[in-house]
């Protein structure tokens, strides 16, 4: 029997990361304004399709995304510019087989002007042609696959979240500059996100003079005993370990890493999803000292984040995640794009987004769009105990990072 009940926040931690896993049937509900609007004359209503998981294992993550979106609207009178916002919520589910129809539903049946959301990278890639044919804008608030805003991008898909390689490339550079050049062992699950993370880490680490002394891909979703892999790390002569795990695998790996005795001699580093959300309390003291990189922490000390954390915590009794933050920012940039009566077609909105400049009031810190995805500061975080609570304390701002080139 699990002594820790599966609260919504705990489930959120189990589902984090740049989901490239497979999207249930779409069902719509609506909140916000009603009826009326479109065109280039301004005023009226903008209808937004918020496509996030409402069922299945990613439902908790979808709840955080929906809460971030609604918080921005609540703080800003439910309007973008001079338009009322009507939100139609549709269920992305778990796989592209459900996520793609959910996007098609809001485009075709609900007639939305803009689509926001998506956890699953395969879904984001799978709706590329539909968005282009409809000439409607999609703002992705999680899916991290490089190609969403890579060489095959469409002008109609933008992102306010991150790319898998952006997060890990920053760690590769940091470790190469921090005295670990003599050897790092890299480990990640054997699926698309794991591959992207490791390849981008290796590229920047080796470019900085670092040497990867070992690398392994663990069977995704089926590995519960990491001892053979931990033995290989121990025998490799590595001075540090870099890993990418999320959800239940992150809990198991971090616990076993400490139990095996490696934490004291071979420090553990990773992409931020390793300790993001409520995987952290499940990892417990085994996570203390683990360092990772991510584009957000609720511990960031800037005015926008303090206000965001206070408002979110007041509304929901818990701190926000990077998922709620990215969806909050999607509302923010749409509001900026719609100032001055911008038309609601995808071409006009894309041009407006391209011209908004620096988003200087984001909880993550200032960032800009570059090739339709954030050029944003990546933070080195370390798990610390603050007044009896484990947090991802911000150790260092690693500076602004672009989406890295494909490897």
N, C-alpha and C positions, 0 to 999 in steps of 0.2 A: 504494500500500500504506500502510495506517495504521500509523505508527510506534508507536502506543500501543495495546497489546492491550486488548481489552474485558474488563477485570476486572469482578467483581461490583460493586465500589464505583464504578468508572467508570460502569457502566450505571445504578447508582442515581442518579447525578447527572443522567444523561440523561433520567430519567423523572420527576423531582420535579415538584412543584406541585400545585395543586388540580385533580386530573384531572376534567375534565368531558367528556373524550373518551369515545368509545364504550366490555364485560365479556364463554371457552372452556369446555368441558364440566367440570362439577364432579366432582372425584374426592376422596374422603375418606381421611384417615389419622388415627390418633389417638395422642396421647401423654398421659401423666399417669395419673390414678387410674382406677378402674374402678367400674362398676356402682352402683347403690343408692340413689339418693336422693331427693329432692324434698320437698314438703310444708312445713308451717310449723313442724315440730317441731325443726328444726336437725339438725346431724349429716348423715351420708350424703355424697352426692356432688352437685356441680353440674357439669352437662355444658355446655361452651361450644363453639359453632361458630366457629372462627377462619377467616373467609372473606377470603382475601388472594390476590393473584396468585401462582401457582406455575408458570405457563407463559406464553409470550408476552413481549412487550417489557417488561412491568411485573414480571416475576418477581423481579428483584433488589430492588425496593422491597418486595415481599411478604416476601422473606427478612429484610429489616431489621425489618419489623413483627413477624414471627414470633419473631425473636431478642429483641426488646424484651419481648414477652409472656412468653417462656420465662425470661428473666432474672429478672423479678419473681417468677415461681413458684419458680425455683431458690433465690432469696434468702429465700423465705417458706414453705419446707416443702411447696410444692405445694398450699397450702390457702387458701381464703377463709373467714375465720372458723373455724368448726369443721367445714367441709365440705372434702373432698378435691375437687380440680379435675381433671376429665377434659376434654381438649381434642381436638376433632375438627376437623382442618384440611381445608378444601375450597378448590378452585382457583377464584378469581374470574375469572381470565383477563383479557381485554382489553376486552370490550364488555358492555353490558347483556344481550345475547343469551346470554352465558355466566354473568355475575355473578348475574342474577336466578335462574336455575335452581340455581346453587350455594347460594344462600340457601334456596331452597325445599327443596333436598335435605337440608340440615342440620336444617331445621325438621321436615320430614315423615318422612324416612327415618331420620335419626339421632336425632330426638327431643331436640334440644338445649334447654336452658333459656334460654340467652342467645346472641346472635350478636354478634361483635366483628369489626371490620376495615373493609373496603371502601375502595378507592382511587377508584373511579369514582362521580362524583356522580349520573349518570343511573341507575346501579344503586341507589344509596341512595334516590333518589326512586322508582324502579321497584318497590321492595319495601315501600313504605310501607303499602299495603293489606294485604299478606300478614302483616306484623308486627302490625298492628292486629287482623286477624282471628284470629291465633294468640294474641294478648295476650301476646306475648313481647317482650323488650327487645333492641334493637339499639344498640350503642355504636359510632359511626363514628370511625375513627382516622385518616382522611385527608380524604375527599371534602369539598370546600370550597364547594360551591354554597350560596348564601344560603338557598334555599327549603327545604333539608333541615331547618333549624331556624327557618324563617321563618314567614310567615303561614299556610302550609298544613301546619305540622308536626303530627305525631301525638305523643301522650304516650309512645309506645313507642320513639321514636328520639331518642337523645342523642348528643353528640359530645364527644370529648376533643382535637380537633385545632384547627381554625381556620375562619374563613370568608374567602373571597376579599376581600371588602370591608373586613373588619376589619384586614387587613394593609396595604392601600393607603390606607385612610382615615387611618391614623396618619401615613403619609408626607405626605399632603396637608396635614395640620395642621402638621407639622414644617416643611415647606418654606415655607408661608405665613408662619411665624413667624421664618424664618431669612434674610430679605432677598431672596428670589427672587420676590417678589410681582409684579415687573414683567414676568415672562414665563417660562413653562415649556412645553416641547413634550412632548406625550404620545404614546406609540407602543406598540402591543401587537398580537399576532396576532388575526385576525378569527375568533374563536370565543367560546363562552359565557364561559369564565373570563376571557379578555382583556377582554371587554365589561364584566363585573362589576368587575374591577380598575380600569379606567380611569374608569368612572362614579363609583365611590366616591372615587377620588383627586380627581377634579374637584370633587365636592360639597364636600369639606372644604377643599381648596385655595382654591376660589373664595369659600367662606364666610369664610375668613380674609383676604380681600382680594386673593388671587392672581388672575392672569390667565393662562389657557391660550392661548398665541399660535398654536398649531397642534396638530392631532391627526390621526393616521392609523392605520388598521388594515391590517396586512400580511397577505397570503394565508397562511393557516395550513398549515404542513407542506410548503410548496412554495417558500418564499422562501429563496434562497441568496445573492443579491446585494442588499445593503441600500444600495448607493450612491445610488440615486435618493432614498431616504428620508433618508439622511444629508445629502444636498445640500439637501433641503427644511428639515431642522433647521438647517443652517448659515445658510441664507438667511432664516430666520424671525425672527432677532433674539432668540431665546430665550437666557436666562441659565443655564438648566439643562434637562436632559432627564429625564423620568420614563418608565420603560418596564416592561412585564411580558413577559418571555420565560423559557422554561425549557428544559431539555434541550439538544438539539443546536442549537436556534435561539438559546439563550442564549450558547452557545460562539461561534457565528458572529457574532452581533450585537456582542458585547463586543469580539471581535477586530477586526472591521471598524470599529467606532466609534473604537478607538485608532489603527488604520492610517490612517483618514481624517483624523486629526489633530484630532478634536473633543475628546478627553479633557482636553487641556490648557486649553481655552478655554470649553467648555460641559460642566460636570461631570455625570456620569451617576448617576442614582438609580433605584431600582426596588423591586419586591416581592422579598422575600428569596430566592425560588427562582431569581432571576437568577444567584446565585453559590453556591447550596446544593449540597452533595454534591460529587461529583467532576466537575461541570462546571468547578469552580474551577481545578484543576491543568491542565485542558485549555485554559482561557482564558489561563493563565500571567500574565506581567507586564502584559498588557493589562487585567487586572481590578484592578490595584493602584489604590487610592483610590476604587473604586466603593462607593457607600453604598446600603444597602437596609434594609428593615424586615422583621422576622420575630418569631415568638413564642418562638424558641429559638436558641441557639448552643451548640456544645460548649465554647465559651470562657467561658461564664457562670461567675462565681466565687462559687458558693454551696455550702454543704456537701453538699446533696443531689445537685447536678450533679457535683461533684468525685467523689463516691462512685460515681455512675452511670457517668460516663465511665471511671473506673478499672476498674470491674467489667466493663463492656462491652468495653473495649479488651483486658483480660486474657483474656476469653473468646473474642474474635473477631479480635484483632490489628488493629483499626481503631476509630476513634471512632464514636459513635452519630450518627444523623441525627435530624431532627425527627420522622420517621416511626416510628422505633423508640421514641423518647421518648413519643409520643402513645399507642402501644399498651402500653407499660410503665405509663403512667398509667391506661389503661383497666382493667388488672388491679388497680391500686391503689384506684380508686374502687369497683370491684365488691367488693373486700375490705371496704372501709369500709361499703358498703351492706348487706353480709351479716352484720355484727356483730349479735349478739343474736337470731339465729334468724329473720331475715327470710324470709318465704316466697319461693319461686322464681318466682311468676307475675309478669308484667310490671307489673301495677298496684302490687304491693307493692314491687318493686324500684325502680320509678320514684319512688314516694313516698319510699323510703329515699335514693335519690340526691339528691332535692330537699332532703333534710334533712342532708346530710353537712357542710355548711358549707365553710369554707376548706380546700382541699387544700394543706397547709402543708409538705409534704415532696416536692414535685414538682421534678424537675431544671430545669424552666423558671422556677421561682419560684412563690410562692403564687398560687392562682387559685381561682375559685368558679364553680359552674354558675349561669348566668343564662339563663332561657328555654331550658334544655337544651343550652346550648353554653358554652364557657369565656368568662368575663370574665377576661382575662389580660393581663399586661404584654407590651407590644410593645417590641422593642429595635431601636435604630438600630445597624447594624453597618457596619463599613468593612473592606474587604479590605486586609490588611497582610501583610508578610513577617516572620514570626517564626522566627528561627533557620533560615532557608532554606525554610520551609514557608508557603504561603499559607493564611491563616485569616480567618474572619469575626469580627474583633475587635469586642467590644461597646463602642460609643462612648457610648451614653446609654440609660438606661431611660426610655422615653416614657410609662410609667405604665400603669395598667389600662385596657383598651379593651373595650367591649361589641361585640356584633354590631351593626353600624350599621343604621339603618332602610333599608328598600327604597327604591331610586331609580327 
